[in-house]
Amino acid sequence: MSDAPRLRLGSVAPDFEAETTAGPIKFHDWIGTSWAVLFSHPGDFTPVCTTELGEVARRAPDFEKRNVKVIGLSANGLEDHHKWVADINEYGAKFGPTDVQFPIIADPDRKISTLYDMLDYQDATNVDNKGLPFTVRTVFVIDPKKIIRLTVSYPASTGRNFDEIIRVIDSLQIGDKKRVTTPVNWKKGDDVIVHPSVTNEEAKTLFPEFTIHKPYLRTTPLHVE
């Protein structure tokens, strides 16, 4: 098992240096003052991940307008990564213009996968031809302070839902700017929940249109760009 500390929400995302399809990076420096999404893949030329990377490429404007940088990771070397990108762009073109510009980390020795506790130690069948465990398909959302704000791990059989990941980023960013939380199935433009730390007197000023449903449940429209 890995000796890396378990990462939780609120942990500082470990820094690392890596080779990527866009050149060498130092992770914290690469994030800079942006938000970041780090998402891992078990290996290059895998079918589910091929569909995912194409979708992320097509959604680049959605991430950019939220000040989010995206970076993939796969347990292969750069040569395979570049060949895989060509496949992703070719297949993705069936659904819309697809041009993978975001970096993909080369992690053939699984050092970064180990650092982020992304190796599948439990499933004896999820191994490569050397018997090494594949990376679990995990998503990390990291804020500009380098704090982990979301982690999601998907089974190998199920493609990730990037609508949901963007939805959570919207919720986190609004919650950081305003004293609110977001209800079930919330999406940008829907009413939000007034944070419990806000008194009713404060809410009259902060959220003039707020509604009290229960003493502990107050909602308000929130008009944000």
ABEGO torsion letter per residue (X at the ends): XBABBBBBBGBBBBBBBBBBAAEBBBAAAAAEABBBBBBBBABBGBAAAAAAAAAAAAAAAAAAAAGBBBBBBBBBBAAAAAAAAAAAAAAAAAAEBBBBABBBBBBAAGAAAAAAGABBAABAABBBAAGBBBBBBBBBBBBAAGBBABBBBBBAABBBBAAAAAAAAAAAAAAAABBBBBBBGBBBGBBBBBBAABBAAAAAAABAABBBABAABBBBBBBBX
